[in-house]
Amino acid sequence: MNKIIWPILAFLSGVLLPVQAALNTRLGKTIESPVHAALVSFFVGLAALIGYIAFTGQTVNLTNVKSLPLPVWLGGVIGAFYIAITIYALPRIGPAYTFGLIVAGQMLMSVALDYFTMTGTPFSVWKAVAFV
């Protein structure tokens, strides 16, 4: 089941990214601030995650958080950058061009991460084929 569900969910998340950008862009135009729209998007996402955690009863162990290196915390900054840029870019260059460039960047960085085994998954011929 895991071999089927994770690729499907990964694909679905890719399908939803342009939808998210379009919704955030509309929000940004309505409140006349793309950056504030990104902030609202993050607050709604935070509320959704809190609800999901409460619903599933998940727990967390924060004992080693203090020892994490600084770059680990950049994920949130990168997420904020991504959301804000898509809200700015989408109405200016269109969804297809915006997400074509986003996907190209994702593919290049994904191959680099796999190649240098930064994610703990070794690079393989099949990953190279998937890239093409």
C-alpha positions in Angstrom: 0.0 0.0 0.0 2.8 2.4 0.9 4.4 2.0 -2.5 1.2 3.2 -4.1 -0.1 5.8 -1.7 3.0 8.0 -1.4 3.5 8.6 -5.1 -0.2 9.4 -5.5 -0.1 11.9 -2.6 3.1 13.4 -4.0 1.5 13.8 -7.4 -1.6 15.3 -5.7 0.5 17.8 -3.8 2.0 18.9 -7.1 -1.4 19.3 -8.6 -2.5 21.5 -5.7 0.5 23.8 -5.8 -0.8 25.9 -8.7 -4.3 26.0 -7.1 -2.7 27.2 -3.8 -0.8 29.9 -5.8 -4.0 31.0 -7.6 -5.9 31.2 -4.3 -3.1 33.1 -2.6 -2.8 35.5 -5.5 -6.5 36.2 -5.4 -6.2 36.8 -1.6 -3.2 39.1 -2.2 -5.2 41.2 -4.7 -8.2 41.4 -2.5 -6.2 42.6 0.6 -3.8 44.5 -1.7 -0.7 43.0 -0.2 1.0 39.8 -1.5 3.2 39.5 1.6 0.2 39.8 4.0 -1.6 37.2 1.8 1.4 34.9 2.4 1.1 35.5 6.1 -2.6 34.7 6.1 -1.8 31.5 4.2 0.7 30.5 6.8 -1.8 31.1 9.6 -4.5 29.1 7.9 -1.9 26.3 7.3 -0.9 26.5 11.0 -4.5 26.1 12.0 -4.9 23.1 9.7 -1.8 21.4 11.1 -2.9 22.0 14.7 -6.3 20.5 13.8 -4.6 17.5 12.1 -2.3 16.9 15.0 -5.2 17.1 17.5 -7.3 14.8 15.4 -4.6 12.2 15.0 -3.3 12.5 18.5 0.3 12.7 17.4 3.0 13.6 19.9 6.5 15.2 19.5 9.8 14.9 21.3 11.5 18.3 21.4 14.5 17.3 23.6 17.1 17.6 20.9 15.7 20.7 19.1 18.3 23.0 20.7 21.2 21.0 19.1 19.9 21.3 15.6 22.2 23.4 13.2 21.0 26.7 12.0 20.4 25.6 8.4 17.6 23.2 9.5 15.5 26.3 10.5 15.7 27.7 7.0 12.9 25.5 5.9 10.3 28.0 7.2 12.2 30.9 5.5 12.2 29.0 2.2 8.5 28.2 2.5 7.7 31.9 3.1 9.9 32.9 0.1 8.1 30.3 -2.1 4.6 31.4 -1.1 5.4 35.1 -1.5 7.2 34.7 -4.8 4.3 32.7 -6.3 1.8 35.3 -5.2 4.0 38.0 -6.9 4.9 36.0 -10.1 1.6 34.3 -10.9 -0.3 37.5 -12.1 2.8 38.9 -13.8 4.0 35.9 -15.9 1.1 33.5 -15.6 0.6 30.1 -14.0 2.2 27.9 -16.7 5.4 29.9 -16.9 5.6 30.4 -13.1 5.2 26.7 -12.4 7.3 25.6 -15.3 10.2 27.5 -13.8 9.3 26.2 -10.3 9.2 22.6 -11.5 12.5 23.0 -13.4 14.1 24.4 -10.2 12.7 21.6 -8.2 13.9 18.9 -10.6 17.5 20.3 -10.7 17.7 20.7 -6.9 16.1 17.2 -6.3 18.7 15.6 -8.5 21.5 17.5 -6.7 20.1 16.5 -3.3 19.8 12.8 -4.3 23.2 12.8 -6.0 25.0 14.2 -3.0 22.8 12.0 -0.7 21.7 14.9 1.4 18.4 13.3 2.0 19.7 9.9 3.0 18.5 8.2 -0.2 21.3 7.2 -2.6 21.2 8.3 -6.2 20.3 5.6 -8.7 19.8 5.0 -12.4 16.0 5.0 -11.9 16.1 8.4 -10.3 18.1 9.7 -13.3 15.5 8.2 -15.6 12.7 9.8 -13.6 14.3 13.2 -14.0 14.4 12.9 -17.8 
